[in-house]
Amino acid sequence: MKVKNINGTSQNTCKCGSWLQHWLNFSGQALPRFCPEKSCTETPEVGAHVQKDSVTDHSWYIIPLCRKHNAMRGQSIEVSDGIALVSANVSKTCGN
């Protein structure tokens, strides 16, 4: 699956404490050992705001990424199809 890291979202907050914790709270998955970018072997350290690289879905999601791939703002990256996309809309999740 291809996603784009969204620019300008660092001020967004939720009451989970961090976006990585938000992903852990609502994904139903354990933190992956490696960044879900297809060829990356770094540890995921942040919850990144992403959008599907699609013309039909403009929703914002959270996925765990390493710092290098989180810094690739606005660029499309290929991530594992098995990684859960958690809604970044806190009114639908943690109610912040």
C-alpha positions as a printed NumPy array, in Angstrom:
array([[  0.   ,   0.   ,   0.   ],
       [  1.258,   3.483,  -0.79 ],
       [  0.851,   6.355,   1.656],
       [  2.023,   9.957,   1.825],
       [  3.351,  11.52 ,   5.005],
       [  1.364,  14.706,   5.654],
       [  3.066,  18.091,   6.111],
       [  2.192,  20.443,   8.975],
       [  0.625,  18.044,  11.472],
       [  3.126,  18.272,  14.344],
       [  0.857,  20.585,  16.391],
       [ -2.036,  18.095,  16.343],
       [ -2.506,  16.323,  19.665],
       [ -4.598,  13.651,  21.291],
       [ -4.983,  12.538,  24.881],
       [ -3.118,   9.255,  24.318],
       [  0.172,  11.047,  25.117],
       [  1.756,  10.495,  21.696],
       [  0.63 ,   9.528,  18.225],
       [  2.605,   6.298,  18.51 ],
       [  0.661,   5.445,  21.677],
       [ -2.548,   6.415,  19.838],
       [ -1.699,   3.854,  17.152],
       [ -0.943,   1.207,  19.786],
       [ -4.224,   1.95 ,  21.612],
       [ -6.436,   1.615,  18.533],
       [ -4.638,  -0.591,  15.978],
       [ -5.116,  -3.94 ,  17.694],
       [ -1.507,  -4.674,  16.716],
       [  1.79 ,  -4.821,  18.574],
       [  4.471,  -2.35 ,  17.57 ],
       [  6.275,  -3.912,  14.598],
       [  9.934,  -4.779,  15.018],
       [ 10.814,  -2.831,  11.872],
       [  9.461,   0.313,  10.225],
       [  6.605,  -0.803,   7.934],
       [  8.206,   0.848,   4.882],
       [  8.822,  -2.136,   2.574],
       [ 12.638,  -2.124,   2.633],
       [ 13.378,  -0.487,   6.   ],
       [ 15.075,  -2.25 ,   8.906],
       [ 14.974,   0.697,  11.344],
       [ 12.87 ,   0.675,  14.512],
       [  9.536,   2.524,  14.333],
       [  9.787,   5.444,  16.789],
       [  6.931,   7.808,  15.937],
       [  3.279,   7.764,  15.025],
       [  3.168,   9.44 ,  11.621],
       [  0.211,  11.234,  10.055],
       [ -0.344,   9.778,   6.592],
       [ -2.922,   9.68 ,   3.822],
       [ -3.475,   6.825,   1.423],
       [ -1.883,   7.648,  -1.915],
       [ -5.319,   7.646,  -3.491],
       [ -7.593,  10.076,  -5.259],
       [-10.673,   8.83 ,  -3.395],
       [ -9.605,   8.636,   0.276],
       [ -8.427,  11.905,   1.826],
       [ -8.714,  10.769,   5.46 ],
       [ -5.789,  11.153,   7.835],
       [ -4.337,   8.054,   9.477],
       [ -1.617,   7.198,  11.996],
       [  0.997,   4.507,  11.364],
       [  4.297,   3.808,  13.13 ],
       [  7.376,   4.892,  11.168],
       [ 11.078,   5.313,  11.784],
       [ 12.329,   8.898,  12.037],
       [ 13.87 ,   8.779,   8.54 ],
       [ 10.599,   7.86 ,   6.827],
       [  8.62 ,  10.227,   9.041],
       [ 10.833,  13.046,   7.72 ],
       [  9.804,  12.261,   4.117],
       [  6.929,  14.751,   4.172],
       [  4.719,  14.859,   1.105],
       [  6.469,  11.898,  -0.495],
       [  4.819,   8.603,  -1.329],
       [  6.227,   5.53 ,   0.408],
       [  5.323,   1.856,   0.085],
       [  4.336,   0.261,   3.404],
       [  3.371,  -3.265,   4.353],
       [ -0.256,  -4.114,   3.58 ],
       [ -0.468,  -5.71 ,   7.038],
       [  0.028,  -2.462,   8.958],
       [ -3.163,  -1.064,  10.474],
       [ -4.201,   2.455,   9.521],
       [ -5.672,   4.136,  12.619],
       [ -7.884,   7.175,  12.159],
       [ -6.21 ,  10.442,  13.188],
       [ -9.698,  11.871,  13.775],
       [ -9.636,  11.891,  17.59 ],
       [-13.399,  12.417,  17.822],
       [-13.73 ,   8.895,  16.366],
       [-11.066,   7.328,  18.595],
       [ -9.818,   8.847,  21.853],
       [-12.393,  11.639,  22.016],
       [ -9.954,  14.525,  22.462]])
